[in-house]
Amino acid sequence: MKIETIRTAITGIGSLPFLHEEEALRYSFEHTIPFLPQLPLAQPQEFMIIQTLAAFPGYDPQTQGSSVINLEQWTSQRSVLNQQTHHILQGGYADPSHILGLSRSIMCWDPFIDRLREGLFSKAKAQIAGPVSCIQFLKDQNGNGVAHNASLCADLFEFITARGIILSQELRKTGVTPLLFIDEPSLFLTSQNLNTQTHHLIALSEMIRLLKFHHVEVGIHCCGEMNWPSILSLNPHWVSFDHSLAWNSFLKKMSRPEHQSILRSWIQSNGKLSPGLDPHSSPHLTLRELEAQLKVYFPEEGPWVEYTAKNFLLTFTCGLAFHSHEKLQTTLQYLQKVSQTESQ
């Protein structure tokens, strides 16, 4: 029998400060939607971008540095890479150990899968670094950025999409519905260049479309302030952000008359919000308060305000890898308390 999640579910971002799998898994499975732990303090290859780019040709953080890609190696292997990713994107099967390097880059993968096979949970969450953030992070051997290299950027988008598809397919084999969150903390950096941002948003839209085609519940995590109409236009299932940094700006921007149709369309396509909460910045927050704030900005939109308030997915604001174990327990207890408060 599967565990029925409470009305407002809680999950984690991903990274944790533990050094051992058992502790990380125990913490993850205390959430109503367990999440795949990342343990960068135990092995550096579990840092988000390094983990996501595992197996990408020319990327070897152990020999070249965590942000360096060897363009010659990438070019020489590009034909094989494209064959593999296109096969996956078109619905073909691929050996997950090849494109994911699961046993090498994700310590908790095998025991996480084993726990899910017990059939006690209906959903499980994983997270990958978004392609825009990877592009902003990478440099060539001379220390130059790679954002101008259109072919490399296209390959990165396709590779990360293929990785997300296979990761999600492996989760689905355990009987759960996979949630895959694309972590894009650097997306706001492209807002200074309209052409670059437009190009990235188009590519992200296609990435999300392909993931949804493969029956993945897709979220996008943006941390703080963003161009929210553009983010919602990507049509992810979930939009995640730091509540203290972005909640008010989200409400103000999306309540403008020229943006409300975008919000309605997104809600009608089952879009939901995943606010990241911190017991330090919002110690007394309740679901009732969140719903009341929605009603202030959208007084004429009762049905979808109620829908939104009843379908939050609560998380901490960010990964917890550099926080104390005491902070983890405090955060979990806080999220459990908020999730069980009654809305109006």
Residue pairs with C-beta under 8 A, 6 or more apart in sequence:
2 119
2 120
2 121
2 122
3 32
3 120
3 121
3 122
4 122
5 32
5 33
5 122
5 123
6 32
6 339
6 340
7 310
8 287
8 310
8 311
8 312
8 313
8 314
8 338
8 339
8 340
9 31
9 32
9 33
9 123
9 313
9 314
9 339
10 31
10 32
10 33
10 313
10 314
10 315
10 332
10 335
10 336
10 339
11 31
11 32
11 33
11 34
11 35
11 125
11 179
11 313
11 314
11 315
12 27
12 28
12 31
12 35
12 37
12 125
12 315
12 316
12 320
13 35
13 127
13 181
13 183
13 221
13 276
13 315
13 316
13 317
13 318
13 319
13 320
14 35
14 36
14 37
14 38
14 48
14 126
14 127
14 183
14 319
15 37
15 38
15 39
15 40
15 46
15 47
15 48
15 319
15 320
15 321
16 24
16 27
16 28
16 37
16 38
16 39
16 319
16 320
16 321
16 328
17 41
17 320
17 321
17 322
17 323
17 324
17 325
17 328
18 24
18 27
18 37
18 39
18 41
18 42
18 325
19 39
19 41
19 42
20 42
21 37
21 39
21 107
21 108
21 111
22 111
24 37
24 39
24 107
24 108
25 37
25 108
25 111
25 112
25 115
27 37
27 328
27 332
28 34
28 35
28 36
28 37
28 108
28 112
29 115
29 121
30 332
31 332
31 335
32 339
33 121
33 123
33 124
33 125
33 179
33 313
34 112
34 115
34 116
34 121
34 124
34 125
35 124
35 125
35 126
35 127
36 106
36 108
36 109
36 112
36 124
36 125
36 126
36 127
37 107
37 108
37 112
38 46
38 47
38 48
38 51
38 106
38 108
38 127
38 319
38 321
39 46
39 107
39 108
39 321
40 46
40 47
40 48
40 321
41 321
42 107
43 107
44 50
44 61
44 66
45 51
45 54
45 61
45 62
45 104
45 105
46 105
46 106
46 107
47 66
48 127
48 128
48 129
48 183
48 319
49 66
49 129
49 133
49 134
49 137
50 61
50 66
50 105
51 105
51 106
51 128
51 129
52 128
52 129
52 134
52 160
52 163
53 59
53 129
53 134
53 159
53 160
54 100
54 101
54 104
54 105
55 98
55 99
55 100
55 101
56 69
56 74
56 81
56 156
56 159
57 73
57 74
57 76
57 77
57 78
57 80
57 81
58 69
58 70
58 71
58 72
58 73
58 74
58 75
58 77
59 68
59 69
59 70
59 74
59 138
60 70
61 68
64 70
64 141
67 137
67 138
67 139
68 138
68 139
68 140
68 141
69 138
69 139
69 140
69 146
69 152
70 140
70 141
71 140
71 141
71 149
71 152
74 81
74 152
74 155
78 151
78 155
81 155
81 159
82 155
82 158
84 94
84 98
84 99
84 162
85 99
85 155
85 158
85 159
85 161
85 162
86 158
87 94
88 94
88 99
88 162
88 165
88 166
89 158
89 161
89 162
89 165
89 210
91 214
94 162
94 166
96 102
96 166
96 167
96 169
96 170
97 103
99 159
99 162
99 163
99 166
100 106
100 163
100 166
100 167
102 109
102 110
102 170
103 109
103 110
112 124
113 170
113 171
113 174
116 124
116 171
116 174
116 175
116 176
117 174
117 175
119 175
121 176
122 176
122 177
123 176
123 177
123 178
123 179
123 217
124 171
124 174
124 176
124 177
124 178
124 179
125 178
125 179
125 180
125 181
126 167
126 168
126 171
126 178
126 179
126 180
126 181
127 180
127 181
127 182
127 183
127 221
128 160
128 163
128 164
128 167
128 180
128 181
128 182
128 183
129 160
129 183
130 160
130 182
130 183
130 184
130 186
130 187
130 204
130 220
131 153
131 156
131 157
131 160
131 161
131 200
131 203
131 204
131 207
132 184
132 186
132 187
132 190
132 200
132 204
133 183
133 184
133 185
133 186
133 187
134 156
134 160
135 146
135 147
135 153
135 156
135 200
136 145
136 147
136 186
136 189
136 190
137 186
138 145
138 146
139 145
139 146
140 146
146 152
146 153
147 153
147 196
153 203
154 203
157 203
157 206
157 207
160 207
161 207
161 210
161 211
164 180
164 182
164 207
164 211
164 216
165 210
165 211
165 214
165 216
167 178
167 180
168 178
168 180
168 211
168 214
168 215
168 216
169 178
169 214
171 178
172 178
172 215
177 217
178 216
178 217
179 216
179 217
179 218
179 219
179 237
179 238
180 211
180 216
180 217
180 218
180 219
181 218
181 219
181 220
181 221
181 238
181 240
181 274
182 204
182 207
182 208
182 218
182 219
182 220
182 221
182 236
183 221
184 204
184 220
184 221
184 222
185 221
185 222
185 223
187 200
187 222
187 226
188 222
188 223
188 224
188 225
188 226
190 196
190 197
190 200
191 197
191 227
197 227
197 230
201 230
201 233
201 234
204 220
204 234
205 233
205 234
205 235
208 218
208 220
208 234
208 235
208 236
209 235
211 218
212 218
212 235
212 237
217 237
217 238
218 236
218 237
218 238
219 236
219 237
219 238
219 239
219 240
219 274
219 313
220 231
220 234
220 236
220 238
220 239
220 240
221 240
221 241
221 274
221 276
222 231
222 239
222 240
222 241
222 246
223 241
223 242
223 245
223 246
223 318
224 241
224 242
224 245
224 246
225 245
225 246
225 249
226 241
226 246
228 239
228 249
228 250
228 253
228 254
228 259
229 253
229 254
229 259
229 262
231 239
232 239
232 254
232 262
232 263
232 265
232 266
232 271
233 262
233 266
235 266
235 269
235 271
236 271
237 270
237 271
237 272
238 271
238 272
238 273
238 274
238 313
239 271
239 272
239 273
239 274
240 273
240 274
240 275
240 276
240 313
240 315
241 247
241 250
241 274
241 275
241 276
242 276
242 278
242 317
242 318
243 275
243 276
243 277
243 278
243 281
243 282
243 285
243 317
244 278
244 281
244 282
244 317
245 317
247 275
247 293
251 293
251 294
251 296
251 297
252 297
253 259
254 260
254 262
254 263
254 297
255 297
255 298
260 298
264 301
264 304
267 304
267 307
267 308
268 304
272 308
272 311
272 312
272 313
273 308
273 311
273 312
273 313
274 312
274 313
274 314
274 315
275 290
275 312
275 314
275 315
276 315
276 316
276 317
276 318
277 285
277 314
277 315
277 316
277 317
277 334
277 335
277 338
278 316
278 317
278 331
279 330
279 331
279 334
283 334
285 338
286 338
286 341
287 309
287 312
287 338
287 339
287 341
287 342
287 343
288 341
288 342
288 343
288 344
290 309
290 312
290 343
291 305
291 306
291 309
291 343
291 344
292 344
294 305
294 308
294 309
295 302
295 305
298 304
298 305
306 343
309 343
310 343
314 335
314 338
314 339
315 335
316 331
316 335
320 327
320 328
320 331
323 331
